[in-house]
Amino acid sequence: MTDTRSRSPLRDRFSGQVAIVTGAAQGIGFATAKVLAEQGATVVLADIDAERVEKVAASFNDQGLSSHAHAIDIADEAAVATLVNQTAEHHGRIDILAHLAAIYPFFPYSLDTLSLSDWRRVQEINLDATFLLARAVLPHMRRRRYGRIINTSSISVDTVGAPGLATYTASKAGVIGFTRVVAHEAGMDGITANVVMPGLIETEHVNTMLDDPAATAAFFDQHLTRQCVKRRGQPEDLAHCVAYLASPEAGFVTGQTINVGGGYSFA
């Protein structure tokens, strides 16, 4: 078993801390979980894809990192309570919640025909789950008078609302407002709450979002014309921002939205 933490100059940054990372089986969630684990955290990997998240945990543990897999539908209130309570009972603490799971559905029709069920499903996963997770971890963080909550919004909130993304954009705007309330309510207990706003990030999902690879490349190229940094965003770009916000060094940063999009827009 190889200990890869020796590769990171910050390998003890989160030593003794416990982090819950949602959406940890792939993309930004996977990259974030790996960075936190490499920097010393014990990471609970939460994802709806049970088989995939188990493989991620096995891979991390084979590398000498500390992780546990937990399959979950984050829109399920009872499941969220179980995740958080089991984590607290097993490890005795919860220091970090990095909530990165979300869905990004595009509905290629107007609001006139958007169904209430489609609207509500996106809100349940993207916004309701944000509330459920924060509500569940806060008592554990308050008891120790320490905690870091990092939620995920999107630069789509900052830019002109795109047709087909009404329910997604609404949910992600709600995440920002909700997180600011958490920052106010929990700050006196040493808990911070912030939002990361990903730009266009080269994940497996984004690469397969369009059927034609040429169309995907054109989509990225068009996006790059507006970015200040002329390269494709990577999951690790978000992961390192989340790691900073989760760190002890960020104890005076709360209620903020951090845009990680290469300068496509400015939060």
Buried (B, 14 or more C-beta within 10 A) or exposed (E): EEEBBEEBEBBEBBEEBBBBBBBBBBBBBBBBBBBBBBBBBBBBBBBBBEEBBBEBBEEBBEBBBBBBBBBBBBBBBEBBBBBBEEBBEEBEBBBBBBBBBBBBEEBEEEEEEBEEEBBEBBBBBBBBBBBBBBBBBBEBBBEBEBBBBBBBBBBBBBBEEEEBBBBBBBBBBBBBEBBBEBBEEBEEBBBBBBBBBBBBBBBEEBEEEEEEEEEBEEBBEEBBEBBEEEEBBBBBBBBBBBBBBBBEEBEEBBBBBBBBBBEBBEB
